[in-house]
Structures are given as C-alpha cells and as structure tokens.
Amino acid sequence: IWGRHDSVIPLGHSEFFRDCIGNSQLKVIDDAGHAPFAEKPIQVCKLLREFLL
C-alpha cells in the first residue's frame, strides 16, 4: 500500500519492489503521502481486509 504523493520514497520505487517480490500486489492510495495508514486509515483497512479475506 503506497501513497501516490509520497515525497520520501517516490511511487516509482513501489513499482520496482512489486516487480521484485513474487505474488505481490501494489495498491496506491491517490490522496495519500508517505503515511497512508495515518492519512487514509479507512481505505488502508479496506485494502487489508480484501487482501486477508
């Protein structure tokens, strides 16, 4: 889960990580920065539930 507006670690890095980790998924939250879990907790929880269930 990555924030589209992450100014600490740019979105391009997340795509690299996704490509290097087998069976991984990348979910991008449009209105979030470096801490999507704090900025958009409901969206993050929804994505985690979808992944885990």
PDBQT receptor file of N, H, CA, C and O in Angstrom, charges set to zero:
ATOM      1  N   ILE A   1       0.869  -1.168   0.000  1.00  0.00    +0.000 N 
ATOM      2  CA  ILE A   1       0.000   0.000   0.000  1.00  0.00    +0.000 C 
ATOM      3  C   ILE A   1       0.905   1.216   0.000  1.00  0.00    +0.000 C 
ATOM      4  O   ILE A   1       1.761   1.378   0.869  1.00  0.00    +0.000 OA
ATOM      5  N   TRP A   2       0.697   2.066  -0.993  1.00  0.00    +0.000 N 
ATOM      6  H   TRP A   2       0.002   1.934  -1.699  1.00  0.00    +0.000 HD
ATOM      7  CA  TRP A   2       1.586   3.224  -1.176  1.00  0.00    +0.000 C 
ATOM      8  C   TRP A   2       0.756   4.478  -1.387  1.00  0.00    +0.000 C 
ATOM      9  O   TRP A   2      -0.306   4.428  -2.007  1.00  0.00    +0.000 OA
ATOM     10  N   GLY A   3       1.233   5.590  -0.880  1.00  0.00    +0.000 N 
ATOM     11  H   GLY A   3       2.096   5.630  -0.376  1.00  0.00    +0.000 HD
ATOM     12  CA  GLY A   3       0.588   6.871  -1.142  1.00  0.00    +0.000 C 
ATOM     13  C   GLY A   3       1.127   7.469  -2.435  1.00  0.00    +0.000 C 
ATOM     14  O   GLY A   3       2.340   7.571  -2.621  1.00  0.00    +0.000 OA
ATOM     15  N   ARG A   4       0.241   7.858  -3.311  1.00  0.00    +0.000 N 
ATOM     16  H   ARG A   4      -0.744   7.775  -3.160  1.00  0.00    +0.000 HD
ATOM     17  CA  ARG A   4       0.653   8.398  -4.608  1.00  0.00    +0.000 C 
ATOM     18  C   ARG A   4       1.556   9.622  -4.455  1.00  0.00    +0.000 C 
ATOM     19  O   ARG A   4       2.430   9.853  -5.291  1.00  0.00    +0.000 OA
ATOM     20  N   HIS A   5       1.355  10.394  -3.414  1.00  0.00    +0.000 N 
ATOM     21  H   HIS A   5       0.646  10.206  -2.735  1.00  0.00    +0.000 HD
ATOM     22  CA  HIS A   5       2.108  11.638  -3.236  1.00  0.00    +0.000 C 
ATOM     23  C   HIS A   5       3.215  11.497  -2.186  1.00  0.00    +0.000 C 
ATOM     24  O   HIS A   5       3.552  12.464  -1.504  1.00  0.00    +0.000 OA
ATOM     25  N   ASP A   6       3.769  10.308  -2.059  1.00  0.00    +0.000 N 
ATOM     26  H   ASP A   6       3.495   9.522  -2.613  1.00  0.00    +0.000 HD
ATOM     27  CA  ASP A   6       4.862  10.067  -1.112  1.00  0.00    +0.000 C 
ATOM     28  C   ASP A   6       6.090  10.855  -1.561  1.00  0.00    +0.000 C 
ATOM     29  O   ASP A   6       6.654  10.589  -2.622  1.00  0.00    +0.000 OA
ATOM     30  N   SER A   7       6.494  11.816  -0.753  1.00  0.00    +0.000 N 
ATOM     31  H   SER A   7       6.036  12.032   0.109  1.00  0.00    +0.000 HD
ATOM     32  CA  SER A   7       7.664  12.635  -1.100  1.00  0.00    +0.000 C 
ATOM     33  C   SER A   7       8.948  12.082  -0.492  1.00  0.00    +0.000 C 
ATOM     34  O   SER A   7      10.035  12.580  -0.784  1.00  0.00    +0.000 OA
ATOM     35  N   VAL A   8       8.832  11.054   0.352  1.00  0.00    +0.000 N 
ATOM     36  H   VAL A   8       7.948  10.649   0.589  1.00  0.00    +0.000 HD
ATOM     37  CA  VAL A   8      10.009  10.440   0.970  1.00  0.00    +0.000 C 
ATOM     38  C   VAL A   8      10.543   9.319   0.083  1.00  0.00    +0.000 C 
ATOM     39  O   VAL A   8      11.736   9.267  -0.217  1.00  0.00    +0.000 OA
ATOM     40  N   ILE A   9       9.654   8.431  -0.329  1.00  0.00    +0.000 N 
ATOM     41  H   ILE A   9       8.685   8.473  -0.085  1.00  0.00    +0.000 HD
ATOM     42  CA  ILE A   9      10.016   7.328  -1.226  1.00  0.00    +0.000 C 
ATOM     43  C   ILE A   9       9.037   7.378  -2.401  1.00  0.00    +0.000 C 
ATOM     44  O   ILE A   9       7.878   6.991  -2.250  1.00  0.00    +0.000 OA
ATOM     45  N   PRO A  10       9.479   7.842  -3.553  1.00  0.00    +0.000 N 
ATOM     46  CA  PRO A  10       8.587   8.045  -4.697  1.00  0.00    +0.000 C 
ATOM     47  C   PRO A  10       7.878   6.771  -5.161  1.00  0.00    +0.000 C 
ATOM     48  O   PRO A  10       8.357   5.658  -4.946  1.00  0.00    +0.000 OA
ATOM     49  N   LEU A  11       6.744   6.963  -5.791  1.00  0.00    +0.000 N 
ATOM     50  H   LEU A  11       6.354   7.868  -5.965  1.00  0.00    +0.000 HD
ATOM     51  CA  LEU A  11       5.910   5.862  -6.265  1.00  0.00    +0.000 C 
ATOM     52  C   LEU A  11       6.676   4.894  -7.164  1.00  0.00    +0.000 C 
ATOM     53  O   LEU A  11       6.410   3.693  -7.130  1.00  0.00    +0.000 OA
ATOM     54  N   GLY A  12       7.602   5.378  -7.951  1.00  0.00    +0.000 N 
ATOM     55  H   GLY A  12       7.818   6.354  -7.978  1.00  0.00    +0.000 HD
ATOM     56  CA  GLY A  12       8.380   4.501  -8.829  1.00  0.00    +0.000 C 
ATOM     57  C   GLY A  12       9.107   3.399  -8.079  1.00  0.00    +0.000 C 
ATOM     58  O   GLY A  12       9.288   2.303  -8.610  1.00  0.00    +0.000 OA
ATOM     59  N   HIS A  13       9.525   3.676  -6.851  1.00  0.00    +0.000 N 
ATOM     60  H   HIS A  13       9.378   4.566  -6.420  1.00  0.00    +0.000 HD
ATOM     61  CA  HIS A  13      10.179   2.646  -6.046  1.00  0.00    +0.000 C 
ATOM     62  C   HIS A  13       9.207   1.511  -5.720  1.00  0.00    +0.000 C 
ATOM     63  O   HIS A  13       9.595   0.343  -5.704  1.00  0.00    +0.000 OA
ATOM     64  N   SER A  14       7.959   1.853  -5.463  1.00  0.00    +0.000 N 
ATOM     65  H   SER A  14       7.643   2.802  -5.475  1.00  0.00    +0.000 HD
ATOM     66  CA  SER A  14       6.979   0.821  -5.116  1.00  0.00    +0.000 C 
ATOM     67  C   SER A  14       6.773  -0.139  -6.283  1.00  0.00    +0.000 C 
ATOM     68  O   SER A  14       6.590  -1.339  -6.077  1.00  0.00    +0.000 OA
ATOM     69  N   GLU A  15       6.804   0.375  -7.484  1.00  0.00    +0.000 N 
ATOM     70  H   GLU A  15       6.953   1.350  -7.651  1.00  0.00    +0.000 HD
ATOM     71  CA  GLU A  15       6.650  -0.479  -8.662  1.00  0.00    +0.000 C 
ATOM     72  C   GLU A  15       7.848  -1.412  -8.803  1.00  0.00    +0.000 C 
ATOM     73  O   GLU A  15       7.694  -2.567  -9.199  1.00  0.00    +0.000 OA
ATOM     74  N   PHE A  16       9.028  -0.919  -8.483  1.00  0.00    +0.000 N 
ATOM     75  H   PHE A  16       9.153   0.020  -8.162  1.00  0.00    +0.000 HD
ATOM     76  CA  PHE A  16      10.229  -1.756  -8.503  1.00  0.00    +0.000 C 
ATOM     77  C   PHE A  16      10.108  -2.872  -7.464  1.00  0.00    +0.000 C 
ATOM     78  O   PHE A  16      10.392  -4.032  -7.763  1.00  0.00    +0.000 OA
ATOM     79  N   PHE A  17       9.682  -2.520  -6.232  1.00  0.00    +0.000 N 
ATOM     80  H   PHE A  17       9.451  -1.577  -5.990  1.00  0.00    +0.000 HD
ATOM     81  CA  PHE A  17       9.520  -3.524  -5.174  1.00  0.00    +0.000 C 
ATOM     82  C   PHE A  17       8.496  -4.576  -5.579  1.00  0.00    +0.000 C 
ATOM     83  O   PHE A  17       8.718  -5.771  -5.385  1.00  0.00    +0.000 OA
ATOM     84  N   ARG A  18       7.372  -4.133  -6.143  1.00  0.00    +0.000 N 
ATOM     85  H   ARG A  18       7.191  -3.162  -6.301  1.00  0.00    +0.000 HD
ATOM     86  CA  ARG A  18       6.329  -5.067  -6.582  1.00  0.00    +0.000 C 
ATOM     87  C   ARG A  18       6.890  -6.056  -7.601  1.00  0.00    +0.000 C 
ATOM     88  O   ARG A  18       6.611  -7.253  -7.533  1.00  0.00    +0.000 OA
ATOM     89  N   ASP A  19       7.673  -5.552  -8.533  1.00  0.00    +0.000 N 
ATOM     90  H   ASP A  19       7.899  -4.580  -8.587  1.00  0.00    +0.000 HD
ATOM     91  CA  ASP A  19       8.229  -6.411  -9.576  1.00  0.00    +0.000 C 
ATOM     92  C   ASP A  19       9.258  -7.397  -9.035  1.00  0.00    +0.000 C 
ATOM     93  O   ASP A  19       9.456  -8.462  -9.618  1.00  0.00    +0.000 OA
ATOM     94  N   CYS A  20       9.908  -7.059  -7.939  1.00  0.00    +0.000 N 
ATOM     95  H   CYS A  20       9.748  -6.194  -7.465  1.00  0.00    +0.000 HD
ATOM     96  CA  CYS A  20      10.945  -7.920  -7.357  1.00  0.00    +0.000 C 
ATOM     97  C   CYS A  20      10.389  -8.967  -6.397  1.00  0.00    +0.000 C 
ATOM     98  O   CYS A  20      11.056  -9.961  -6.114  1.00  0.00    +0.000 OA
ATOM     99  N   ILE A  21       9.176  -8.754  -5.894  1.00  0.00    +0.000 N 
ATOM    100  H   ILE A  21       8.634  -7.946  -6.124  1.00  0.00    +0.000 HD
ATOM    101  CA  ILE A  21       8.598  -9.654  -4.897  1.00  0.00    +0.000 C 
ATOM    102  C   ILE A  21       7.509 -10.484  -5.566  1.00  0.00    +0.000 C 
ATOM    103  O   ILE A  21       6.474  -9.956  -5.973  1.00  0.00    +0.000 OA
ATOM    104  N   GLY A  22       7.752 -11.777  -5.676  1.00  0.00    +0.000 N 
ATOM    105  H   GLY A  22       8.593 -12.206  -5.345  1.00  0.00    +0.000 HD
ATOM    106  CA  GLY A  22       6.788 -12.656  -6.326  1.00  0.00    +0.000 C 
ATOM    107  C   GLY A  22       5.429 -12.644  -5.644  1.00  0.00    +0.000 C 
ATOM    108  O   GLY A  22       5.341 -12.530  -4.422  1.00  0.00    +0.000 OA
ATOM    109  N   ASN A  23       4.379 -12.761  -6.430  1.00  0.00    +0.000 N 
ATOM    110  H   ASN A  23       4.451 -12.853  -7.423  1.00  0.00    +0.000 HD
ATOM    111  CA  ASN A  23       2.998 -12.791  -5.945  1.00  0.00    +0.000 C 
ATOM    112  C   ASN A  23       2.611 -11.574  -5.120  1.00  0.00    +0.000 C 
ATOM    113  O   ASN A  23       1.707 -11.649  -4.289  1.00  0.00    +0.000 OA
ATOM    114  N   SER A  24       3.281 -10.465  -5.340  1.00  0.00    +0.000 N 
ATOM    115  H   SER A  24       4.016 -10.403  -6.016  1.00  0.00    +0.000 HD
ATOM    116  CA  SER A  24       2.937  -9.255  -4.590  1.00  0.00    +0.000 C 
ATOM    117  C   SER A  24       1.908  -8.434  -5.354  1.00  0.00    +0.000 C 
ATOM    118  O   SER A  24       1.703  -8.615  -6.554  1.00  0.00    +0.000 OA
ATOM    119  N   GLN A  25       1.278  -7.543  -4.635  1.00  0.00    +0.000 N 
ATOM    120  H   GLN A  25       1.444  -7.397  -3.660  1.00  0.00    +0.000 HD
ATOM    121  CA  GLN A  25       0.312  -6.622  -5.221  1.00  0.00    +0.000 C 
ATOM    122  C   GLN A  25       0.696  -5.218  -4.795  1.00  0.00    +0.000 C 
ATOM    123  O   GLN A  25       1.258  -5.022  -3.718  1.00  0.00    +0.000 OA
ATOM    124  N   LEU A  26       0.399  -4.258  -5.623  1.00  0.00    +0.000 N 
ATOM    125  H   LEU A  26      -0.057  -4.417  -6.499  1.00  0.00    +0.000 HD
ATOM    126  CA  LEU A  26       0.629  -2.856  -5.281  1.00  0.00    +0.000 C 
ATOM    127  C   LEU A  26      -0.705  -2.140  -5.317  1.00  0.00    +0.000 C 
ATOM    128  O   LEU A  26      -1.395  -2.132  -6.336  1.00  0.00    +0.000 OA
ATOM    129  N   LYS A  27      -1.054  -1.548  -4.211  1.00  0.00    +0.000 N 
ATOM    130  H   LYS A  27      -0.493  -1.554  -3.383  1.00  0.00    +0.000 HD
ATOM    131  CA  LYS A  27      -2.268  -0.740  -4.126  1.00  0.00    +0.000 C 
ATOM    132  C   LYS A  27      -1.834   0.687  -3.818  1.00  0.00    +0.000 C 
ATOM    133  O   LYS A  27      -1.092   0.925  -2.866  1.00  0.00    +0.000 OA
ATOM    134  N   VAL A  28      -2.298   1.629  -4.624  1.00  0.00    +0.000 N 
ATOM    135  H   VAL A  28      -2.901   1.435  -5.398  1.00  0.00    +0.000 HD
ATOM    136  CA  VAL A  28      -1.910   3.034  -4.479  1.00  0.00    +0.000 C 
ATOM    137  C   VAL A  28      -3.120   3.837  -4.020  1.00  0.00    +0.000 C 
ATOM    138  O   VAL A  28      -4.198   3.753  -4.608  1.00  0.00    +0.000 OA
ATOM    139  N   ILE A  29      -2.927   4.608  -2.971  1.00  0.00    +0.000 N 
ATOM    140  H   ILE A  29      -2.052   4.677  -2.493  1.00  0.00    +0.000 HD
ATOM    141  CA  ILE A  29      -3.979   5.493  -2.478  1.00  0.00    +0.000 C 
ATOM    142  C   ILE A  29      -3.687   6.888  -3.016  1.00  0.00    +0.000 C 
ATOM    143  O   ILE A  29      -2.660   7.489  -2.700  1.00  0.00    +0.000 OA
ATOM    144  N   ASP A  30      -4.600   7.386  -3.825  1.00  0.00    +0.000 N 
ATOM    145  H   ASP A  30      -5.434   6.898  -4.082  1.00  0.00    +0.000 HD
ATOM    146  CA  ASP A  30      -4.383   8.636  -4.558  1.00  0.00    +0.000 C 
ATOM    147  C   ASP A  30      -4.154   9.849  -3.664  1.00  0.00    +0.000 C 
ATOM    148  O   ASP A  30      -3.262  10.651  -3.945  1.00  0.00    +0.000 OA
ATOM    149  N   ASP A  31      -4.914  10.001  -2.623  1.00  0.00    +0.000 N 
ATOM    150  H   ASP A  31      -5.638   9.350  -2.395  1.00  0.00    +0.000 HD
ATOM    151  CA  ASP A  31      -4.846  11.213  -1.795  1.00  0.00    +0.000 C 
ATOM    152  C   ASP A  31      -3.976  11.037  -0.563  1.00  0.00    +0.000 C 
ATOM    153  O   ASP A  31      -4.267  11.623   0.480  1.00  0.00    +0.000 OA
ATOM    154  N   ALA A  32      -2.920  10.248  -0.658  1.00  0.00    +0.000 N 
ATOM    155  H   ALA A  32      -2.684   9.772  -1.505  1.00  0.00    +0.000 HD
ATOM    156  CA  ALA A  32      -2.060   9.999   0.498  1.00  0.00    +0.000 C 
ATOM    157  C   ALA A  32      -0.602  10.224   0.136  1.00  0.00    +0.000 C 
ATOM    158  O   ALA A  32      -0.207  10.165  -1.029  1.00  0.00    +0.000 OA
ATOM    159  N   GLY A  33       0.182  10.485   1.173  1.00  0.00    +0.000 N 
ATOM    160  H   GLY A  33      -0.139  10.533   2.119  1.00  0.00    +0.000 HD
ATOM    161  CA  GLY A  33       1.611  10.678   1.006  1.00  0.00    +0.000 C 
ATOM    162  C   GLY A  33       2.372   9.501   1.576  1.00  0.00    +0.000 C 
ATOM    163  O   GLY A  33       2.069   8.348   1.266  1.00  0.00    +0.000 OA
ATOM    164  N   HIS A  34       3.370   9.790   2.418  1.00  0.00    +0.000 N 
ATOM    165  H   HIS A  34       3.616  10.726   2.670  1.00  0.00    +0.000 HD
ATOM    166  CA  HIS A  34       4.268   8.760   2.938  1.00  0.00    +0.000 C 
ATOM    167  C   HIS A  34       3.615   7.853   3.983  1.00  0.00    +0.000 C 
ATOM    168  O   HIS A  34       4.088   6.739   4.207  1.00  0.00    +0.000 OA
ATOM    169  N   ALA A  35       2.550   8.305   4.617  1.00  0.00    +0.000 N 
ATOM    170  H   ALA A  35       2.166   9.210   4.434  1.00  0.00    +0.000 HD
ATOM    171  CA  ALA A  35       1.928   7.519   5.686  1.00  0.00    +0.000 C 
ATOM    172  C   ALA A  35       0.443   7.283   5.400  1.00  0.00    +0.000 C 
ATOM    173  O   ALA A  35      -0.412   7.824   6.102  1.00  0.00    +0.000 OA
ATOM    174  N   PRO A  36       0.128   6.489   4.385  1.00  0.00    +0.000 N 
ATOM    175  CA  PRO A  36      -1.280   6.290   4.050  1.00  0.00    +0.000 C 
ATOM    176  C   PRO A  36      -2.086   5.673   5.191  1.00  0.00    +0.000 C 
ATOM    177  O   PRO A  36      -3.287   5.921   5.299  1.00  0.00    +0.000 OA
ATOM    178  N   PHE A  37      -1.444   4.874   6.040  1.00  0.00    +0.000 N 
ATOM    179  H   PHE A  37      -0.469   4.673   5.951  1.00  0.00    +0.000 HD
ATOM    180  CA  PHE A  37      -2.144   4.264   7.172  1.00  0.00    +0.000 C 
ATOM    181  C   PHE A  37      -2.641   5.318   8.154  1.00  0.00    +0.000 C 
ATOM    182  O   PHE A  37      -3.648   5.103   8.828  1.00  0.00    +0.000 OA
ATOM    183  N   ALA A  38      -1.951   6.453   8.246  1.00  0.00    +0.000 N 
ATOM    184  H   ALA A  38      -1.133   6.627   7.699  1.00  0.00    +0.000 HD
ATOM    185  CA  ALA A  38      -2.365   7.539   9.137  1.00  0.00    +0.000 C 
ATOM    186  C   ALA A  38      -3.253   8.551   8.415  1.00  0.00    +0.000 C 
ATOM    187  O   ALA A  38      -4.147   9.141   9.020  1.00  0.00    +0.000 OA
ATOM    188  N   GLU A  39      -3.003   8.747   7.126  1.00  0.00    +0.000 N 
ATOM    189  H   GLU A  39      -2.276   8.267   6.635  1.00  0.00    +0.000 HD
ATOM    190  CA  GLU A  39      -3.738   9.754   6.356  1.00  0.00    +0.000 C 
ATOM    191  C   GLU A  39      -5.092   9.249   5.871  1.00  0.00    +0.000 C 
ATOM    192  O   GLU A  39      -6.059  10.009   5.823  1.00  0.00    +0.000 OA
ATOM    193  N   LYS A  40      -5.163   7.996   5.520  1.00  0.00    +0.000 N 
ATOM    194  H   LYS A  40      -4.378   7.379   5.559  1.00  0.00    +0.000 HD
ATOM    195  CA  LYS A  40      -6.389   7.397   4.970  1.00  0.00    +0.000 C 
ATOM    196  C   LYS A  40      -6.630   6.027   5.613  1.00  0.00    +0.000 C 
ATOM    197  O   LYS A  40      -6.639   5.016   4.911  1.00  0.00    +0.000 OA
ATOM    198  N   PRO A  41      -6.825   5.979   6.936  1.00  0.00    +0.000 N 
ATOM    199  CA  PRO A  41      -6.915   4.685   7.627  1.00  0.00    +0.000 C 
ATOM    200  C   PRO A  41      -8.067   3.798   7.154  1.00  0.00    +0.000 C 
ATOM    201  O   PRO A  41      -7.925   2.575   7.121  1.00  0.00    +0.000 OA
ATOM    202  N   ILE A  42      -9.190   4.386   6.791  1.00  0.00    +0.000 N 
ATOM    203  H   ILE A  42      -9.305   5.379   6.818  1.00  0.00    +0.000 HD
ATOM    204  CA  ILE A  42     -10.325   3.567   6.348  1.00  0.00    +0.000 C 
ATOM    205  C   ILE A  42     -10.000   2.873   5.030  1.00  0.00    +0.000 C 
ATOM    206  O   ILE A  42     -10.305   1.693   4.856  1.00  0.00    +0.000 OA
ATOM    207  N   GLN A  43      -9.384   3.600   4.105  1.00  0.00    +0.000 N 
ATOM    208  H   GLN A  43      -9.137   4.558   4.247  1.00  0.00    +0.000 HD
ATOM    209  CA  GLN A  43      -9.012   2.986   2.821  1.00  0.00    +0.000 C 
ATOM    210  C   GLN A  43      -7.969   1.895   3.024  1.00  0.00    +0.000 C 
ATOM    211  O   GLN A  43      -8.038   0.844   2.386  1.00  0.00    +0.000 OA
ATOM    212  N   VAL A  44      -7.004   2.137   3.907  1.00  0.00    +0.000 N 
ATOM    213  H   VAL A  44      -6.947   2.991   4.425  1.00  0.00    +0.000 HD
ATOM    214  CA  VAL A  44      -5.966   1.134   4.169  1.00  0.00    +0.000 C 
ATOM    215  C   VAL A  44      -6.590  -0.111   4.786  1.00  0.00    +0.000 C 
ATOM    216  O   VAL A  44      -6.268  -1.227   4.379  1.00  0.00    +0.000 OA
ATOM    217  N   CYS A  45      -7.477   0.061   5.761  1.00  0.00    +0.000 N 
ATOM    218  H   CYS A  45      -7.739   0.968   6.092  1.00  0.00    +0.000 HD
ATOM    219  CA  CYS A  45      -8.133  -1.094   6.384  1.00  0.00    +0.000 C 
ATOM    220  C   CYS A  45      -8.952  -1.881   5.369  1.00  0.00    +0.000 C 
ATOM    221  O   CYS A  45      -8.966  -3.112   5.402  1.00  0.00    +0.000 OA
ATOM    222  N   LYS A  46      -9.627  -1.187   4.477  1.00  0.00    +0.000 N 
ATOM    223  H   LYS A  46      -9.616  -0.188   4.450  1.00  0.00    +0.000 HD
ATOM    224  CA  LYS A  46     -10.405  -1.868   3.436  1.00  0.00    +0.000 C 
ATOM    225  C   LYS A  46      -9.497  -2.714   2.551  1.00  0.00    +0.000 C 
ATOM    226  O   LYS A  46      -9.820  -3.861   2.243  1.00  0.00    +0.000 OA
ATOM    227  N   LEU A  47      -8.369  -2.154   2.143  1.00  0.00    +0.000 N 
ATOM    228  H   LEU A  47      -8.106  -1.222   2.393  1.00  0.00    +0.000 HD
ATOM    229  CA  LEU A  47      -7.431  -2.904   1.301  1.00  0.00    +0.000 C 
ATOM    230  C   LEU A  47      -6.849  -4.100   2.043  1.00  0.00    +0.000 C 
ATOM    231  O   LEU A  47      -6.690  -5.173   1.463  1.00  0.00    +0.000 OA
ATOM    232  N   LEU A  48      -6.534  -3.923   3.313  1.00  0.00    +0.000 N 
ATOM    233  H   LEU A  48      -6.664  -3.051   3.785  1.00  0.00    +0.000 HD
ATOM    234  CA  LEU A  48      -6.001  -5.033   4.105  1.00  0.00    +0.000 C 
ATOM    235  C   LEU A  48      -7.034  -6.143   4.265  1.00  0.00    +0.000 C 
ATOM    236  O   LEU A  48      -6.705  -7.323   4.149  1.00  0.00    +0.000 OA
ATOM    237  N   ARG A  49      -8.277  -5.767   4.531  1.00  0.00    +0.000 N 
ATOM    238  H   ARG A  49      -8.545  -4.808   4.626  1.00  0.00    +0.000 HD
ATOM    239  CA  ARG A  49      -9.344  -6.777   4.655  1.00  0.00    +0.000 C 
ATOM    240  C   ARG A  49      -9.503  -7.556   3.352  1.00  0.00    +0.000 C 
ATOM    241  O   ARG A  49      -9.613  -8.782   3.367  1.00  0.00    +0.000 OA
ATOM    242  N   GLU A  50      -9.515  -6.845   2.229  1.00  0.00    +0.000 N 
ATOM    243  H   GLU A  50      -9.426  -5.849   2.217  1.00  0.00    +0.000 HD
ATOM    244  CA  GLU A  50      -9.658  -7.517   0.930  1.00  0.00    +0.000 C 
ATOM    245  C   GLU A  50      -8.510  -8.491   0.692  1.00  0.00    +0.000 C 
ATOM    246  O   GLU A  50      -8.710  -9.581   0.156  1.00  0.00    +0.000 OA
ATOM    247  N   PHE A  51      -7.315  -8.093   1.093  1.00  0.00    +0.000 N 
ATOM    248  H   PHE A  51      -7.152  -7.208   1.528  1.00  0.00    +0.000 HD
ATOM    249  CA  PHE A  51      -6.146  -8.943   0.894  1.00  0.00    +0.000 C 
ATOM    250  C   PHE A  51      -6.186 -10.170   1.810  1.00  0.00    +0.000 C 
ATOM    251  O   PHE A  51      -5.883 -11.283   1.378  1.00  0.00    +0.000 OA
ATOM    252  N   LEU A  52      -6.557  -9.962   3.063  1.00  0.00    +0.000 N 
ATOM    253  H   LEU A  52      -6.803  -9.059   3.414  1.00  0.00    +0.000 HD
ATOM    254  CA  LEU A  52      -6.519 -11.045   4.047  1.00  0.00    +0.000 C 
ATOM    255  C   LEU A  52      -7.703 -12.003   3.948  1.00  0.00    +0.000 C 
ATOM    256  O   LEU A  52      -7.582 -13.182   4.278  1.00  0.00    +0.000 OA
ATOM    257  N   LEU A  53      -8.827 -11.500   3.499  1.00  0.00    +0.000 N 
ATOM    258  H   LEU A  53      -8.925 -10.542   3.230  1.00  0.00    +0.000 HD
ATOM    259  CA  LEU A  53     -10.013 -12.360   3.426  1.00  0.00    +0.000 C 
ATOM    260  C   LEU A  53     -10.152 -12.850   2.020  1.00  0.00    +0.000 C 
ATOM    261  O   LEU A  53     -11.084 -13.595   1.716  1.00  0.00    +0.000 OA
TER     262      LEU A  53
